[in-house]
Amino acid sequence: MILFEEQFISTGVGWLKKRLDASNQLLVQKWEGLVYPTKFTFNSPATLEMIEEFLRDTHWHLPTDYKNFLLIHNGAWLFEGVRYGGGYELLSLDEIKNSHLDYMPKHWYPISINNGDYIFIDSNQVASGQNNYLVCFNHDDVSTSEGYYLNMTFETWLERLIIAQGTEFWTW
């Protein structure tokens, strides 16, 4: 049996890391043929103790694939434009707690921010064993009526984000 970490690293983040240069940069091609350098920063792993403390403090539920990602990287910056910024900030456990604001639904917690757009995990969906727990909100209007479910797991979202070279594939 392959351990999840080995499987995840070999299919998603691991293959991405193999493509990065010595400065953790990668040339990507976007719409209309635009080619530009992006950089990547990967945080150190979270420990099981950190994850257990997070769960005790927040009473949220973590999907297995996201928990395993945290055990590899407790947050990251993906596809950050070298010249213009942007990119996807995958939040660390502490950043998740600090980024959850009063106006956000209590059982949804942010895991990624991209130019004011959020990706949340719906803790209630995770608790009930559902795989459609990712919720997207465009810009800073975070309300239950404005968000929409992406109908995929974190692992699928991350792998597709890498394949799409940082493009918001879920809006296609």
C-alpha positions in Angstrom: 0.0 0.0 0.0 1.3 3.5 -0.9 1.2 6.0 1.9 -0.9 9.0 1.1 2.0 11.4 1.5 4.0 9.5 -1.1 1.0 9.3 -3.4 0.1 13.0 -3.0 3.7 14.2 -3.5 4.2 12.0 -6.5 1.0 13.1 -8.2 0.6 16.8 -7.3 3.1 18.9 -5.4 6.0 16.5 -5.9 5.8 16.7 -9.7 5.4 20.5 -9.5 8.5 20.8 -7.3 10.5 18.7 -9.8 9.7 21.3 -12.5 10.8 24.3 -10.4 14.2 25.9 -11.0 16.8 26.5 -8.2 14.9 29.7 -7.2 11.6 27.8 -6.9 10.3 29.5 -10.0 8.5 28.3 -13.1 7.6 29.9 -16.4 3.8 29.5 -17.0 1.7 30.3 -20.0 -1.6 31.9 -19.4 -4.4 33.3 -21.6 -3.6 34.9 -24.9 -0.1 33.3 -24.8 1.2 35.4 -21.9 4.3 33.8 -20.5 5.7 34.9 -17.2 7.7 33.6 -14.2 5.9 32.5 -11.1 7.5 31.5 -7.8 6.5 29.0 -5.1 7.1 28.9 -1.4 6.3 25.9 0.7 6.0 26.1 4.5 7.4 23.5 6.9 5.0 20.6 7.8 2.5 20.9 10.6 2.8 18.4 13.3 0.0 16.1 14.5 0.0 18.0 17.8 -0.5 21.3 15.9 -3.4 19.8 14.0 -5.0 18.4 17.1 -4.7 21.8 18.9 -6.3 23.5 15.8 -9.2 21.0 15.9 -9.7 21.5 19.7 -9.6 25.3 19.4 -11.9 25.6 16.4 -14.2 22.5 16.6 -13.9 22.3 12.8 -13.4 19.1 10.8 -10.5 18.5 8.4 -10.8 16.4 5.4 -8.2 13.6 5.2 -6.6 14.9 2.0 -6.2 18.4 3.4 -4.9 17.1 6.8 -2.3 15.1 4.9 -1.3 18.2 2.9 -0.7 20.1 6.1 1.5 17.3 7.3 3.6 17.9 4.2 3.3 21.7 4.0 1.6 23.9 6.6 0.7 26.5 4.0 2.3 27.6 0.8 2.4 30.3 -1.9 1.6 28.9 -5.4 1.9 30.7 -8.7 3.0 34.0 -7.2 3.8 36.4 -10.0 7.5 37.5 -9.7 6.7 41.0 -11.1 3.0 41.5 -10.2 2.3 39.4 -7.1 -1.0 37.6 -6.9 -1.0 33.8 -6.7 -2.6 31.4 -4.3 -1.8 31.6 -0.6 -2.6 28.3 1.0 -3.0 29.3 4.6 -1.2 27.7 7.5 -3.2 26.6 10.5 -2.6 29.8 12.4 -3.5 31.9 9.3 -6.7 30.0 8.9 -7.7 30.9 12.5 -6.7 34.5 12.1 -8.4 34.8 8.6 -11.8 33.6 9.8 -13.7 36.8 10.4 -17.0 37.3 12.2 -19.0 37.9 9.0 -17.9 34.5 7.6 -20.1 31.5 8.1 -19.1 29.8 11.4 -18.6 26.3 10.0 -16.7 27.4 6.9 -13.0 28.2 7.2 -10.7 29.8 4.6 -7.8 27.7 3.3 -6.8 29.8 0.2 -6.9 33.4 -0.7 -6.2 34.7 -4.3 -6.6 38.4 -4.9 -9.5 38.7 -2.5 -11.2 35.4 -3.6 -11.5 32.7 -1.0 -11.6 29.0 -1.0 -13.3 27.6 2.1 -13.8 24.2 3.5 -17.3 23.5 4.8 -16.7 21.7 8.1 -20.3 20.4 8.2 -19.8 18.7 4.8 -16.6 17.1 6.0 -18.3 15.9 9.2 -21.1 14.2 7.2 -18.5 12.5 4.9 -19.3 14.5 1.8 -16.6 15.1 -0.8 -18.0 18.4 -2.1 -16.7 20.5 0.8 -14.9 23.2 -1.1 -16.7 26.5 -1.4 -15.6 29.5 -3.5 -16.3 33.1 -2.9 -15.4 35.9 -5.3 -13.8 39.0 -3.8 -14.6 40.2 -0.4 -18.4 39.4 -0.4 -18.4 36.3 1.8 -22.0 35.2 2.4 -23.8 31.9 2.0 -25.8 33.3 -0.9 -22.7 34.3 -2.9 -20.6 31.2 -2.4 -20.7 28.2 -4.6 -19.5 24.6 -4.1 -16.7 23.4 -6.3 -17.9 19.7 -6.1 -14.4 18.4 -5.6 -11.9 17.5 -2.9 -8.9 19.6 -1.9 -6.6 17.1 -3.6 -8.5 17.3 -6.8 -8.6 21.1 -6.7 -4.9 21.4 -6.0 -3.9 18.9 -8.7 -6.1 20.7 -11.3 -4.8 24.1 -10.2 -1.3 22.8 -10.9 -2.3 21.4 -14.3 -4.0 24.7 -15.2 -0.9 26.6 -14.3 -2.6 28.7 -11.6 -5.6 29.6 -13.7 -9.0 29.5 -12.1 -10.1 26.4 -13.9 -13.4 26.2 -11.9 -14.7 29.3 -13.7 -14.3 27.8 -17.2 
